[in-house]
Amino acid sequence: MKTAIRYSFAIAILSLCAIKLQAQDILSYVDPNIGTAHSRWFFYTPAAVPYGMAKLAPSTNGHYGNASGWEAVGYDTRHNSIEGFVHFHEWQVGGVAVMPATGELKVKPGELDKPGSGYRSHFDRKNQIAQPGYYKVLLDDYNITAELTATKHVGFHRYTFPKNDRSRIIFDIGNTQGESGAVRDAGVKMLDATHFEGYVITYPKYVKKYDPDGEVRMYFYGEMSKAPQSVGSFNAGGIKENSSEGKGKGAGLFLNYRTQAGEAIELKVGLSYTSTANAKLNLQAEAAGLTFDKAKQQAQATWRAELSKMLVQTPDREAKVKFYTGLFHGLLGRGIANDVNGSFPHHDGTIGVLPKDKYGRFSYNFYNTDAIWGAYWNLTQLWALSYPSHYNDYVHTELEIYKERGWFGDGIANSNFVSGVGTNMVGLAITGAYQVGIRDYDVNLAYQAIRANELSGKNRKEGSGKMDVEAFVKYGYSPYLDADKTDSAGSHFSVSHTLEYSFSAFAAAQMAKRMDKPDDYKMLIKNSNGWRYVFDKDKKLMHPKYANGTFIDKFDPTEAWRGFQEGNAIQYTYFVPQNPKGLIDAVGKDEFNTRLNEIFEASEKDGFSGGKTINAFAGIKSLYNHGNQPCLHTSWLFNFSGKPWYTQRWTRAICDEFYGVEPIHGYGYGQDEDQGQLGSWYVMASLGLFDVKGFSDFRPIVELSSPVFTNANITLGDGKKLIIQTINNSKENVYIQSASFNGKPLLNCWLYRDQLMKGGKLVFKMGSKPNQNWGVKVPPPSVQ
C-alpha cells in the first residue's frame, strides 16, 4: 500500500512539473510549414480543427490538379504566389476557393510562371503566420491581409482591404482543386444581399479508376459581413456583369466593393457533403453569433487540449517541434463527412444518418480517409494510446461502408472506394481496435466483414482491393503476373500482396481465436504463413514466384514495381511482422542482424530514404525507405533478434536525421506523408513505444526503445496517466542501460500493452554504449 501511495504521489508531482514546464504555449511548437515542399493536398491546412470537415488553407497551385490523382499539389514552399483559399482538403476531395483582390477584374487564377496572368498574388513568407487553427498572410499585389480559421464544419475568412474603389471577393467554385479531379457541375448564387450558397460535383481520378459510377459532391452556404455594391458571375463560357448566379463548369461569382483603408470584410462558410440545407444547418449550429476572433480562440483552445494529452520535456527545442508538428498532422489527417444532424453521404447518392446513443448523442463520426496502408505502424497506435474515440470513429466508418457496399474500402471519399494500393488492410486495423478493447460496435458484423476480406473474391469491387485474394488462398501466395495488373490469377505486385495478406490473415486469426472460432483460426493462421512460399532460401530474400512454383528470372533485389508495390525485395524481405522469429530463423540470426544493421548503416548516408531528392518515390529503390509505408516497422525487429540496442540506435537516428524542422527537409525530402502517418510514427518512436503487429495479436505487446524526451506525461485513452522518465538522456546517450515500471525492474525490451495502459511510471536509464545484457533474456513473443 505504501509503495502504491508513493508512486501515485510521484506521478502527481511529475504531472505538476510537466504542466509548469509546458508554460510556453504548446501551439508554439507546431510548425505547419515543415515539409511543405512536395506536400500532399491535405498536408498544409492550418486553419482547421482536429478531424474537421472545414480545412482552410492557401493554395499556390491547386487549380493545376495532378496527372495521376495523388501527387503533391496545393501549397509548395518553393512557390511565391497564392491563388486562393480553399475549404475542402481531403484525400481525393477538394473545392470551394475564395480570393480577395483589387483593381482589374480577373476570374482565372493565372499561372505560377506568369505574374499578373490571373488573380493570384505574390506574398512574402515573413508576412505569413501559420498555426494550428489559424492562418494569416499579406497579399502583396493587393495589400490585402487574409486571415482564416474554422470550426468543424464552418470556414471563417477575414480580409482587411486597403482604400480602393475596385475591391472584390472572388468565389471560384467550378474548377479543379487539388486531388478533386474534373468538375462535372457547379453552381453558386446570392440568396440576398449577404447570403450565398452553392455546390460542386467532381469526378476524382481515383473514383474514376476504382469506383467509376461514383462522384464527390460538396455543398456550401455562407454569409458575409458587408453587402457588395454589385455582383457578377462567370463560368467556362465567360463573364456576366450584374449577375447573381454562376452555373456549370468554371462557375463563380465576383463581389464588388468600395473599401476604406483597414476595412475588414468577413465570411462564414458552412460546409456539407449532403446538401446546401445541411451546410446552412452546420453554419447555424456552430457559427451563429460567433466572431472571427472567437472562432480562432475556440479552434486554438481545441488544439491545445488535444495536443496537451501528450506533454513532453527536453532541452532540445527541435525535438519538441518535430513531436508536436507530427502530432498535429496525426490529428489533422482524416476529416469528418457527417453533418451536425448526423447526415452523411452514401456512394449511391442517398443520405445516411448516424445512430444516436441512449443520451440522444450521435455515437460516432463518419470519416473521409486516405488508405490505412501502413497506418497500423503509427496512426492506429497513436489513436489507441490517447485518442480512442478517433479509432472508434474509423471502425464505425468502415462498418458503414461494409453495410452499404458489401466490402471494406481502404480509402474513402464520400463512401467511394479510392485506395490506389490495390490491397486492403482494414481488417487488420479493426482487429487492432478489437484487441485493445475498442468494441463499441457490432463485433459479429465486424468479424464477418474481416473474414470475407481475407478469403473472398466473389463479386468484389476493384476499389476494395485484394482482387487476387482467391489466388492467395488457393496457392498460399499470390502468383506473379508479368502484366501490370491484379486479378483472380495473381498480381504484378505478387510478393508485397502475399506479405500483406499473410499479415492481415494473422490478425483475422487472432480475432477468430478471441471469439472462439477454432476452425477459422486454423485456416487463417495457415494463410498467415504465405510469406514462406515466396522466401527464396538460397538468396534469403523475398522473390516473386509464378503459379507453377518457379521464381522469376532476371531478379534484381533493388528493382521496384516488379513484384513489389512502392518498394523492392530488400525492403520487403523484412515484412513479416506477424512472425519475426520465423523470418529470423529462416535467414539465420547472425546473418539477419549483420545484414539488417548494414542496411541501416548504408541508409543513414541517404537520410534513411532517397537522399535529398524531392520526390515521394525517391526512396523506393533504396535499401531502407522511411518515406513510405512498407519499411516503418523494420528498425524495431532487432528487439526480436536478440540485439535490442540496434533498435535503440536506429530508431533514435531516424528521429534525429530523417525528420527535420524545415519546409524542404521535413519528413525526409521526398516525403509521402499519408494523412499523418509519418508524423504519428515520430510521436510513437520518440516516446519509445511501438508494436510491429499493430496491436493485432491475441494479447498485444508494446516494444520499448530509446525515448527522445527527458520526460513525457501522457494522458491515456481512459484518462489515466503514463509518465515516461528518461535519466541521463542526450543525443549521445541513446542506449538503454536499465528500465523499471512502477518501481519494479523491467528486464525485457517489451511488456504487455494491458499492463502499460494501467498507467504509472516507466523509467529508463541511458548511456552512450549498449548494455548488451539488458532486454535480451526473453524476446517479444512472435506468435501467440
Rosetta blueprint (number, residue, H / E / L):
1 M L
2 K H
3 T H
4 A H
5 I H
6 R H
7 Y H
8 S H
9 F H
10 A H
11 I H
12 A H
13 I H
14 L H
15 S H
16 L H
17 C H
18 A H
19 I H
20 K H
21 L H
22 Q L
23 A L
24 Q L
25 D L
26 I H
27 L H
28 S H
29 Y H
30 V L
31 D L
32 P L
33 N L
34 I L
35 G L
36 T L
37 A L
38 H L
39 S L
40 R L
41 W L
42 F L
43 F L
44 Y L
45 T L
46 P L
47 A E
48 A L
49 V L
50 P L
51 Y L
52 G L
53 M L
54 A L
55 K L
56 L E
57 A E
58 P E
59 S E
60 T L
61 N L
62 G H
63 H H
64 Y H
65 G L
66 N L
67 A L
68 S L
69 G L
70 W L
71 E L
72 A L
73 V L
74 G L
75 Y L
76 D L
77 T L
78 R L
79 H L
80 N L
81 S E
82 I E
83 E L
84 G E
85 F E
86 V E
87 H E
88 F E
89 H E
90 E E
91 W L
92 Q L
93 V E
94 G E
95 G E
96 V E
97 A E
98 V E
99 M E
100 P E
101 A E
102 T E
103 G L
104 E L
105 L L
106 K L
107 V L
108 K L
109 P L
110 G L
111 E L
112 L L
113 D L
114 K L
115 P L
116 G L
117 S L
118 G L
119 Y L
120 R L
121 S E
122 H E
123 F L
124 D L
125 R H
126 K H
127 N H
128 Q E
129 I E
130 A E
131 Q E
132 P L
133 G L
134 Y E
135 Y E
136 K E
137 V E
138 L E
139 L E
140 D L
141 D L
142 Y L
143 N L
144 I E
145 T E
146 A E
147 E E
148 L E
149 T E
150 A E
151 T L
152 K L
153 H L
154 V E
155 G E
156 F E
157 H E
158 R E
159 Y E
160 T E
161 F E
162 P L
163 K L
164 N E
165 D E
166 R E
167 S E
168 R E
169 I E
170 I E
171 F E
172 D E
173 I L
174 G L
175 N L
176 T L
177 Q L
178 G L
179 E L
180 S L
181 G L
182 A E
183 V E
184 R E
185 D E
186 A E
187 G E
188 V E
189 K E
190 M E
191 L L
192 D L
193 A L
194 T L
195 H E
196 F E
197 E E
198 G E
199 Y E
200 V E
201 I E
202 T E
203 Y E
204 P L
205 K H
206 Y H
207 V H
208 K H
209 K H
210 Y H
211 D L
212 P L
213 D L
214 G L
215 E L
216 V E
217 R E
218 M E
219 Y E
220 F E
221 Y E
222 G E
223 E E
224 M E
225 S L
226 K L
227 A L
228 P L
229 Q L
230 S E
231 V E
232 G E
233 S E
234 F E
235 N E
236 A L
237 G L
238 G E
239 I E
240 K E
241 E L
242 N L
243 S L
244 S L
245 E E
246 G E
247 K E
248 G L
249 K L
250 G L
251 A L
252 G E
253 L E
254 F E
255 L E
256 N E
257 Y E
258 R E
259 T E
260 Q L
261 A L
262 G L
263 E E
264 A E
265 I E
266 E E
267 L E
268 K E
269 V E
270 G E
271 L E
272 S E
273 Y L
274 T L
275 S L
276 T H
277 A H
278 N H
279 A H
280 K H
281 L H
282 N H
283 L H
284 Q H
285 A H
286 E H
287 A H
288 A L
289 G L
290 L L
291 T L
292 F H
293 D H
294 K H
295 A H
296 K H
297 Q H
298 Q H
299 A H
300 Q H
301 A H
302 T H
303 W H
304 R H
305 A H
306 E H
307 L H
308 S L
309 K L
310 M E
311 L E
312 V E
313 Q E
314 T L
315 P L
316 D L
317 R H
318 E H
319 A H
320 K H
321 V H
322 K H
323 F H
324 Y H
325 T H
326 G H
327 L H
328 F H
329 H H
330 G H
331 L H
332 L H
333 G L
334 R L
335 G E
336 I E
337 A L
338 N L
339 D L
340 V L
341 N L
342 G L
343 S E
344 F E
345 P E
346 H L
347 H L
348 D L
349 G L
350 T L
351 I E
352 G E
353 V E
354 L L
355 P L
356 K E
357 D L
358 K L
359 Y L
360 G L
361 R L
362 F E
363 S L
364 Y L
365 N L
366 F L
367 Y E
368 N E
369 T E
370 D L
371 A L
372 I L
373 W L
374 G L
375 A H
376 Y H
377 W H
378 N L
379 L H
380 T H
381 Q H
382 L H
383 W H
384 A H
385 L H
386 S H
387 Y L
388 P H
389 S H
390 H H
391 Y H
392 N H
393 D H
394 Y H
395 V H
396 H H
397 T H
398 E H
399 L H
400 E H
401 I H
402 Y H
403 K H
404 E H
405 R H
406 G L
407 W L
408 F L
409 G L
410 D L
411 G L
412 I E
413 A E
414 N L
415 S L
416 N E
417 F E
418 V L
419 S L
420 G L
421 V L
422 G L
423 T L
424 N L
425 M L
426 V H
427 G H
428 L H
429 A H
430 I H
431 T H
432 G H
433 A H
434 Y H
435 Q H
436 V L
437 G L
438 I L
439 R L
440 D L
441 Y L
442 D L
443 V H
444 N H
445 L H
446 A H
447 Y H
448 Q H
449 A H
450 I H
451 R H
452 A H
453 N H
454 E H
455 L H
456 S L
457 G L
458 K L
459 N L
460 R L
461 K L
462 E H
463 G H
464 S H
465 G L
466 K L
467 M L
468 D L
469 V H
470 E H
471 A H
472 F H
473 V H
474 K H
475 Y H
476 G L
477 Y L
478 S L
479 P L
480 Y E
481 L L
482 D L
483 A L
484 D L
485 K L
486 T E
487 D E
488 S L
489 A L
490 G E
491 S E
492 H L
493 F L
494 S H
495 V H
496 S H
497 H H
498 T H
499 L H
500 E H
501 Y H
502 S H
503 F H
504 S H
505 A H
506 F H
507 A H
508 A H
509 A H
510 Q H
511 M H
512 A H
513 K H
514 R H
515 M L
516 D L
517 K L
518 P H
519 D H
520 D H
521 Y H
522 K H
523 M H
524 L H
525 I H
526 K H
527 N H
528 S L
529 N L
530 G H
531 W H
532 R H
533 Y H
534 V H
535 F E
536 D E
537 K L
538 D L
539 K L
540 K L
541 L E
542 M E
543 H L
544 P L
545 K E
546 Y L
547 A L
548 N L
549 G L
550 T L
551 F E
552 I L
553 D L
554 K L
555 F L
556 D L
557 P L
558 T L
559 E L
560 A L
561 W L
562 R L
563 G L
564 F L
565 Q L
566 E L
567 G L
568 N L
569 A H
570 I H
571 Q H
572 Y H
573 T L
574 Y L
575 F L
576 V L
577 P L
578 Q L
579 N L
580 P H
581 K H
582 G H
583 L H
584 I H
585 D H
586 A H
587 V H
588 G L
589 K H
590 D H
591 E H
592 F H
593 N H
594 T H
595 R H
596 L H
597 N H
598 E H
599 I H
600 F H
601 E H
602 A H
603 S H
604 E H
605 K L
606 D L
607 G L
608 F L
609 S L
610 G L
611 G L
612 K L
613 T L
614 I L
615 N L
616 A L
617 F L
618 A L
619 G L
620 I L
621 K L
622 S L
623 L L
624 Y L
625 N L
626 H L
627 G L
628 N L
629 Q H
630 P H
631 C H
632 L L
633 H L
634 T H
635 S H
636 W H
637 L H
638 F H
639 N H
640 F L
641 S L
642 G L
643 K L
644 P H
645 W H
646 Y H
647 T H
648 Q H
649 R H
650 W H
651 T H
652 R H
653 A H
654 I H
655 C H
656 D H
657 E H
658 F L
659 Y E
660 G L
661 V L
662 E L
663 P L
664 I L
665 H L
666 G L
667 Y E
668 G L
669 Y L
670 G L
671 Q L
672 D L
673 E L
674 D L
675 Q L
676 G L
677 Q H
678 L H
679 G H
680 S H
681 W H
682 Y H
683 V H
684 M H
685 A H
686 S H
687 L H
688 G L
689 L E
690 F E
691 D L
692 V L
693 K L
694 G L
695 F L
696 S L
697 D L
698 F L
699 R L
700 P L
701 I E
702 V E
703 E E
704 L E
705 S L
706 S L
707 P L
708 V L
709 F L
710 T L
711 N E
712 A E
713 N E
714 I E
715 T E
716 L L
717 G L
718 D L
719 G L
720 K L
721 K E
722 L E
723 I E
724 I E
725 Q E
726 T E
727 I E
728 N L
729 N L
730 S L
731 K L
732 E L
733 N L
734 V L
735 Y E
736 I E
737 Q E
738 S E
739 A E
740 S E
741 F E
742 N L
743 G L
744 K E
745 P E
746 L L
747 L L
748 N E
749 C L
750 W E
751 L E
752 Y E
753 R H
754 D H
755 Q H
756 L H
757 M L
758 K L
759 G L
760 G E
761 K E
762 L E
763 V E
764 F E
765 K E
766 M E
767 G E
768 S L
769 K L
770 P L
771 N L
772 Q L
773 N L
774 W L
775 G E
776 V L
777 K L
778 V L
779 P L
780 P L
781 P L
782 S L
783 V L
784 Q L
